Amino acid sequence: MIDFACKEFKIEDVIKCALNLTRADLKVMKFFINHEEEGLSTEALSQALELDLSTVQRSVKKLYEKEVLRRVQQNLDGGGYVFIYRGQPKSEIRGVIMEIVRTWVDRVEKEFEEWDHKL
């Protein structure tokens, strides 16, 4: 836990807040962190995590946009395609989150500067 001023935060709470994740999003992210080499379609991921397909689709879209997941297009024999998702390495995910936390610190510093000028 992180003791910040008058409140303690679990690291998962910081991650959820930094990336604006739902519980389902976090569950998807943790799956890929624990199965780093495994690539799955949203359908296979939905079955593996026992989550509704539309929930998984929203989660992977969000995580891909936040650069937590990467994807490759796999063309199907009968036409069409499916995306296969894989997690980014933990170090890259940590870097994304730490950059967000740094922006929080910068914002707090700016607020203090403005507060100092008001006194």
C-alpha positions in Angstrom: 0.0 0.0 0.0 1.0 3.6 -0.5 0.5 5.9 2.4 -0.3 9.3 0.8 -1.0 12.0 3.3 -4.1 10.8 5.1 -5.1 7.9 2.9 -3.6 4.6 2.0 -3.8 3.3 -1.6 -3.4 -0.2 -3.0 -1.2 -0.1 -6.1 -4.1 -1.6 -8.1 -6.1 1.5 -7.0 -3.4 3.8 -8.3 -3.2 1.8 -11.6 -7.0 1.9 -12.0 -7.1 5.6 -11.3 -4.1 6.5 -13.5 -5.5 4.6 -16.5 -9.2 5.2 -15.7 -9.9 1.5 -15.6 -13.0 -0.5 -14.6 -12.6 -3.7 -12.6 -13.1 -5.6 -15.9 -10.4 -3.5 -17.6 -8.0 -4.3 -14.7 -8.9 -8.0 -14.9 -8.0 -8.1 -18.6 -4.8 -6.2 -18.0 -3.7 -8.5 -15.2 -4.5 -11.5 -17.4 -2.1 -10.3 -20.0 0.6 -9.4 -17.5 0.4 -12.9 -16.1 0.3 -14.5 -19.6 2.8 -12.2 -21.3 3.5 -14.4 -24.3 -0.1 -15.5 -24.9 -2.0 -13.7 -27.7 -5.8 -14.0 -27.7 -8.8 -12.8 -29.6 -11.5 -11.0 -27.7 -13.7 -14.1 -28.0 -11.0 -16.4 -26.5 -10.3 -13.8 -23.8 -14.0 -13.5 -23.0 -14.1 -17.3 -22.4 -10.9 -17.4 -20.4 -12.0 -14.7 -18.1 -15.7 -15.6 -18.0 -16.7 -12.0 -19.0 -19.2 -10.9 -21.5 -17.8 -10.4 -25.0 -18.9 -6.8 -25.3 -17.2 -6.0 -21.9 -13.9 -7.6 -23.1 -14.2 -5.7 -26.4 -14.5 -2.4 -24.6 -11.6 -3.3 -22.2 -9.2 -4.3 -24.9 -10.0 -1.2 -27.0 -9.3 1.0 -24.0 -6.1 -0.8 -23.0 -4.9 -0.8 -26.6 -5.5 3.0 -26.8 -3.6 3.5 -23.5 -0.7 1.4 -24.9 -1.1 -1.3 -22.3 -1.9 -3.9 -25.0 -0.6 -4.4 -28.5 -2.5 -6.1 -31.3 -1.9 -7.8 -34.6 -4.4 -8.5 -37.4 -4.9 -12.1 -38.3 -6.6 -12.7 -41.6 -9.1 -15.5 -41.7 -9.1 -18.2 -44.5 -12.7 -17.5 -45.4 -12.2 -13.7 -45.5 -12.3 -11.1 -42.8 -9.9 -10.8 -39.9 -9.6 -10.9 -36.2 -7.3 -9.0 -33.8 -5.0 -10.9 -31.6 -4.1 -9.0 -28.4 -0.9 -9.3 -26.3 0.2 -7.4 -23.2 3.0 -4.9 -23.3 6.0 -5.8 -21.1 5.5 -4.9 -17.4 8.2 -2.3 -17.7 6.4 -0.4 -20.5 3.1 -0.5 -18.6 4.9 0.8 -15.5 6.4 3.6 -17.6 3.0 4.6 -18.9 1.6 4.7 -15.4 4.6 6.6 -14.0 4.3 9.2 -16.7 0.7 9.8 -15.6 1.7 10.0 -11.9 4.4 12.5 -12.9 1.7 14.7 -14.5 -0.2 14.5 -11.2 2.9 15.7 -9.3 3.4 18.6 -11.8 -0.2 19.6 -11.4 0.1 19.6 -7.6 3.3 21.8 -7.9 1.4 24.2 -10.2 -1.5 24.4 -7.7 1.0 25.2 -4.9 2.5 28.0 -7.0 -0.9 29.5 -7.7 -1.8 29.1 -4.0 1.4 30.9 -3.0 0.5 33.9 -5.2 -2.9 34.1 -3.7 -1.5 34.5 -0.1 
